[in-house]
Amino acid sequence: MNGASAFFTRPAQDNTEPAQELTITPERPLRQHVPFIVQIEYAGTPEVITDPDGSIEGWVPTDDGAFVVGEPQGAPGWFAANDTPTDKATYDVQLTVPDRLTAVGNGALISQRSKNGWTTFHWFERYPMASYLATITFGVFEVKRGRTPGGIPTYVAVDPKQDDAWTVLAKLPEIVDYFSGLYGRYPFETVGAIVDNAPKVGYALETQTKPVFDSAPDEATLAHEIAHQWFGDAVTLTQWPDIWLHEGFATLSEWLWAEHAGGQSAHDEFTALLARPATDRLWNPPPANPGDPAKLFGSPVYNRGAMTLQALREKIGDDKFFTILRTWYRDHRYGNVTTADFIALSEKVSGADLDTFFTTWLYTAGKPTAW
C-alpha cells in the first residue's frame, strides 16, 4: 500500500467455499479523504463461477480462448476486485495471447504489439465501471472497426463460427444513435460487440462498451444489450434486488426499437403479455422483490419490469414519461440508484401520486388488474 508492504489475510480454503475475501492492513493508518494505492500481485488459474440459477460466468473456457463475463459474481473469478456495483472504477487491462488470437476488452484499444509469436492487447476504459461489467474475452475473431452516423467509434469482433452475426450487427450503429436521441448522448468513448462461440454459456451480457454474446444475436437481443449501456452500465443499481432497473429498462428498449424499426409497438407487446393468465410465471415474484437469488434473472424482472414502465408511460403520457427517462439518465450517469429513487423522480416529473401504481406493479405478487 502506497509502495510499502502490507499485512493481509485470506480465509482458509475448504471443500465448500472459495477463499473469497482478502483483508489488507496498511503499515500506517490511512488518512480520511486522502487517496492511496493498493498493488496486489497474485497468480493462479481463473475460475468458472456457478450462480444460484445454475448459469455459469467468470472465466469460461472456449475451444480457442475464454468467454469472460461477471454478472453478478464472476469478476473475482479472474481478478482481485471490490466486487460491489457501487465501487465503480476505471480499468486498464493487458492480455498477452498467441498471435492467431485476439483479446477484446472494455473501452479503447490503446495498443496491440507482437513479439516472438505473442501479441499483447492493451485496453483502457476511462469511464467509471462496475466490476461485473469487465471483460477481456479472447479467441479467434474477425474484427471490423467503424463509426456510428453520430461519430462514435465502433469495434466489433465475431468468431468465424458465428459469421452470420454480421447481418444483425450491421444495425448496431443505428441502434446506438437511436437510443442516444431517445435517452441522451451515448455515455462512453467507444461502442461495439463481441460475438463468441460459447455454447455452454446460454446468454449475452452488457459488458461495458462491448456487449458479449455467446452466439449470433437476433436484433432484439442486440438492442437489449446496447440499451444497457445507458441503463445498467452508466446508471447502475445499488443492490442486486433492484435488477429490474436494468432488465426492465433494457426490455422496454427492445420494444421501442422494434416499434421504431416498423415492428410491433410497445403497447402491443404490453397488451399481449397482459393477456397471459394469472397462473403464468410472468407474474411471480414481483420485479422489485425477486427474493430467492435463483430468481434474480427470471421473467418477471425482464418482462413485468418492462410492463411496469410501459404502464407508467400510458398512465402519464409520452412527454412526461420520456422526460423521466432522460432525467434519470442525466442525473445518475456513472452513479448508482435504487427503486425508491426512480419512484421519487416519477412522482416529481408527473406531479401524480404513484404509490398505488408502483406498489401494484413492482411489489405485489400476482397479476395486476387495476392501477
Steps between C-alpha positions, in 0.01 A plus 500: 500500500648833384818311411544328837436138590169437677363220716220297345273210589284272290261235639632148474354306210292194576289265296182708512586868441772689312730727700341811358569797727846656518558727800795741480638690800731792414827555683384850590140614558330654198394864513140586424439643149864444399547273193706184540631231266466125558702263282405133514720239335342159456506196274282202431246345267192715428177337615158426359234613749159331525208723599198404715291461183753254356650732237877535468719810488848624576780366279315248282732300270408470132658285229742783411514730804261620771160667526548744790188633677418599857131555581435482787801337668750385237755782512700359797538181301776672302614817677519655847196726530287680752210319340208731572315707236548815707880495470546615141849556362697552182660184359839456332541141377771326299483142377771311308380223269641296209516703178203324339266615779336834577426634849210745532441716807301798619556851372766597246780288352816684608750271327545162332863382499645171379829331593630145468165351402298679769284813483416729792167686484469806723147627573403800712151595622525855627137529609378360837412131478365246746718192541240258360509683164870434435610264222812392316341235277745341257514247219500491122306806383438698185509869593331794327535863605293800401284782637133552565329772292536718811878449504554247782787258423393134469698178553322175423655152534332184371610138529509356143272217619233767557555681171126547441504755785622773265155554350347596834812685617465733203210653699723586798598857392137593432383353832764695693404826337127433547541449875728805515215707362244340730687495833797735468849485353676164499684480834836357396794557266452197275233241420501156348426132551668164552334194348670183620426133450424399860223237493530417871408856609149556368472879535638842404630769736522879476874523574576872489554643149501151340218260586605135484279246322542123529376460140361713218229724655166593354412868460299518824788359704745743341270794578454371857874483573572837335222661707678374812785739425263770625298299753720255689848615401488881526209499750557202729302345783620532859383152608425195286129464593445821299612322180170593331652850466733339247301222339159665493648811337697299243198283416282806446779637279473185287133579450568865420765407244265248335228764483747751352616242244145429382420199715246443776439798728590508868128533576427179308784318680354615831147394401613156385681434828210633705278239336695219663307315773549573869674162534779598259850524651521857367314626806710356782714607672438876460791669315627721784486217752646189332591344836678175419838575331420222253216720369708816464494468120154351462229603253324747737816710535521537122147496361294613797770761564456630145122485538531720810668767290256468211206518741654816648542642150134440420389639836690833485557549125806498276626851579527442874614139463795572273587804709530260794730264308723780370518662842572165666794444268627859516488527879646156581748437216809316634330457840273262688125500559212332683138429415400763757702755301307415184163520671588840647607636160187363331275673752695825475486516119143374463359695793297190588478280808629169364523297821215267406630462145852398599385284791276308259754456222827463689426355842172306489498134407253388237362649181417873520134571427465869590750782540 
